[in-house]
């Protein structure tokens, strides 16, 4: 089992593993809302006025599937996975921020900040990680 995981990890690379984890998490988050939507999704009024919460949950699932499938692409072509990974947290974070601004959901400010840092910020960081790093050369100690 460990050998298979190592081989898969080597095949995907750093960025691919990040995309696979992000995509899987988004799919699972969306499934949670599709299978059992909250009756009163506080702070998401901006979204639920335009569509049912299940529709927005399918956005998480679709973007998660795109993100996970881009894990198998080469660097440069995987950018669409990182873009797809950012869409749901940007939209939901924006809705929570809006709810806080208009006073409907004061806690929305904290949730918007959480989406911005824990999701969007981490995705931007993962997108900037090089696939391979060259180790720094060791300095020689000069004989004194």
C-alpha positions as CSV (number, residue, x, y, z in Angstrom):
1,X,0.0,0.0,0.0
2,X,2.7,2.4,1.0
3,X,4.6,1.6,-2.2
4,X,1.5,2.5,-4.3
5,X,1.0,5.7,-2.5
6,X,4.6,6.7,-3.0
7,X,4.4,5.9,-6.7
8,X,1.2,7.8,-7.1
9,X,2.7,10.8,-5.2
10,X,5.8,10.7,-7.4
11,X,3.7,10.6,-10.5
12,X,1.5,13.5,-9.5
13,X,4.3,15.7,-8.1
14,X,3.8,18.4,-5.4
15,X,1.3,20.4,-7.4
16,X,-0.7,17.4,-8.5
17,X,-1.0,16.1,-4.9
18,X,-2.2,19.6,-3.8
19,X,-4.7,19.7,-6.6
20,X,-6.0,16.2,-5.8
21,X,-6.4,17.1,-2.1
22,X,-8.1,20.4,-2.9
23,X,-10.4,18.8,-5.4
24,X,-11.4,15.9,-3.2
25,X,-12.1,18.3,-0.3
26,X,-14.3,20.5,-2.5
27,X,-16.3,17.5,-3.8
28,X,-16.9,16.3,-0.2
29,X,-17.9,19.8,1.0
30,X,-20.4,20.1,-1.9
31,X,-21.8,16.6,-1.3
32,X,-22.4,17.5,2.3
33,X,-24.7,20.3,1.2
34,X,-26.3,18.3,-1.6
35,X,-27.2,15.4,0.7
36,X,-28.2,17.4,3.7
37,X,-28.7,21.2,3.0
38,X,-29.1,23.5,5.9
39,X,-32.7,24.7,6.2
40,X,-31.5,28.3,7.0
41,X,-28.0,28.9,5.6
42,X,-27.2,32.1,7.6
43,X,-24.9,34.5,5.9
44,X,-25.5,33.1,2.4
45,X,-28.6,35.1,1.6
46,X,-26.8,36.7,-1.4
47,X,-26.5,33.3,-2.9
48,X,-29.8,31.7,-1.9
49,X,-31.7,34.6,-3.4
50,X,-30.5,33.6,-6.9
51,X,-30.5,29.8,-6.5
52,X,-31.1,27.0,-4.1
53,X,-28.3,26.0,-1.8
54,X,-28.0,22.7,-3.6
55,X,-27.2,24.5,-6.8
56,X,-24.3,26.3,-5.1
57,X,-23.2,23.0,-3.6
58,X,-23.0,21.6,-7.1
59,X,-20.6,24.4,-7.9
60,X,-18.3,23.0,-5.2
61,X,-18.6,19.5,-6.7
62,X,-18.0,20.6,-10.3
63,X,-15.0,22.8,-9.4
64,X,-13.7,20.0,-7.2
65,X,-13.9,17.6,-10.1
66,X,-12.1,20.0,-12.4
67,X,-9.4,20.6,-9.7
68,X,-8.8,16.9,-9.1
69,X,-8.7,16.1,-12.8
70,X,-6.1,18.8,-13.4
71,X,-3.8,17.0,-10.9
72,X,-2.8,14.7,-13.8
73,X,-1.8,17.5,-16.1
74,X,1.7,18.9,-16.6
75,X,2.8,22.2,-15.0
76,X,1.5,25.1,-16.9
77,X,-1.6,23.2,-18.0
78,X,-2.7,22.6,-14.4
79,X,-3.5,26.3,-13.9
80,X,-7.2,25.7,-14.6
81,X,-7.3,23.4,-11.6
82,X,-6.0,26.2,-9.4
83,X,-8.5,28.6,-10.9
84,X,-11.4,26.2,-10.5
85,X,-10.3,25.6,-6.9
86,X,-10.6,29.3,-6.1
87,X,-14.1,29.9,-7.5
88,X,-16.3,28.4,-4.7
89,X,-14.4,29.9,-1.8
90,X,-14.3,33.3,-3.5
91,X,-18.1,33.2,-4.1
92,X,-19.0,31.9,-0.7
93,X,-16.5,34.2,1.1
94,X,-17.9,37.1,-0.8
95,X,-21.5,36.2,0.2
96,X,-20.4,36.0,3.9
97,X,-18.6,39.3,3.6
98,X,-21.8,40.9,2.0
99,X,-23.9,39.4,4.8
100,X,-21.6,41.1,7.4
101,X,-21.5,44.4,5.6
102,X,-25.3,44.8,5.4
103,X,-25.7,43.5,9.0
104,X,-27.5,40.3,8.3
105,X,-24.8,38.0,9.6
106,X,-22.0,39.7,11.7
107,X,-20.1,36.5,11.9
108,X,-19.8,36.6,8.1
109,X,-16.7,38.8,8.4
110,X,-14.8,36.1,10.3
111,X,-16.0,33.4,7.8
112,X,-15.0,35.6,4.8
113,X,-11.6,36.0,6.3
114,X,-11.4,32.3,6.9
115,X,-12.3,31.6,3.2
116,X,-9.8,34.2,2.1
117,X,-6.8,32.9,4.1
118,X,-7.5,29.1,4.5
119,X,-8.8,28.6,1.0
120,X,-7.9,31.2,-1.5
121,X,-4.6,32.1,0.2
122,X,-3.5,28.5,0.4
123,X,-4.5,27.8,-3.2
124,X,-2.5,30.8,-4.4
125,X,0.5,29.6,-2.4
126,X,0.1,26.0,-3.8
127,X,-0.1,27.4,-7.3
128,X,3.2,29.2,-6.9
129,X,5.1,26.2,-5.5
130,X,7.7,24.9,-8.0
131,X,7.5,21.2,-8.8
132,X,11.1,20.6,-8.0
133,X,13.6,22.6,-6.0
134,X,17.3,22.5,-6.4
135,X,19.0,22.1,-3.1
136,X,21.3,25.0,-2.1
137,X,25.0,24.1,-2.4
138,X,26.7,23.6,0.9
139,X,29.3,26.2,1.9
140,X,32.8,25.0,2.4
141,X,34.4,25.8,5.6
142,X,37.5,27.8,5.0
143,X,40.5,26.5,6.9
144,X,41.6,29.2,9.3
